Amino acid sequence: MPATVSAAYAPSQWRVRVLWTGGAATLTPSAYVITRADAGPSSITVSSVFAIDGLGQTVDLALSSPLSDGIRYQVTVGGASSYFVWQNPLQGLVDRSDPEDPEAQVFGRDIDWCFGRWTPDGDIEEVRGVRSVLEDAVAVCHLKPGELVQYADRGADFPSRVTGPGSAAIARNLQARAEGEWRKDDRNVDVSAQVVLRTDGTVEINGRLRTVAISHEIELKAT
């Protein structure tokens, strides 16, 4: 069986992860075509392709422009297509990034590598307070152990632990990994997670975080 695309999902506005079956993925950027499923206008092209696993069957596509929130896209390679939607898990949350926010002293502040927007001076957005905790909780589910030099043991590595539609056992494993990572964060005093594996291969995680500021219990939902 020749190599072909089997699934795709967007871990961020600027990346699409593509899974292949039957052989190694192509690393030629121009081989991947990103279009909107509703045939709407889109100028997104693939700038680079990065191999993720040792077999070469999982690749990340670096995009020339960000994906739009809530739009259904398709990635096509050699006549085979797979669909995906980018949904910002933080969309609609109250912005707590005011530099005078006293909660930033408790929750910390961080550069928003995964979900932030560009600032007017061309830098990456900095987040503070509750939003910093929430975004780290989502990002750590995507990270592989060893990807962050300063926290080499952090990372639940969801993408490499889901194969096909999955099973209840895989869902329980992912739930335990998410909760374990969230407990490593000193800003959290109690955590719980629920993981749902969908038939299209996507993963939905619902979480509840009680932070060191007792009045704050944070709920998150990410896909």
Secondary structure by P-SEA (a helix, b strand, c coil): ccccccccccccccbbbbbbccbbbbcccccbbbbbcccccccccccccccccccccbbbbbbcccccccbbbbbbcccbbbbbbbbccccccccccccccccccccccccccccccccccccccccccaaaaaaaaaaaaacccccccccccccccccccccccccaaaaaaaaaaaaaaaaaccccccccbbbbbccccbbbbbbccccccccbbbbbbcc
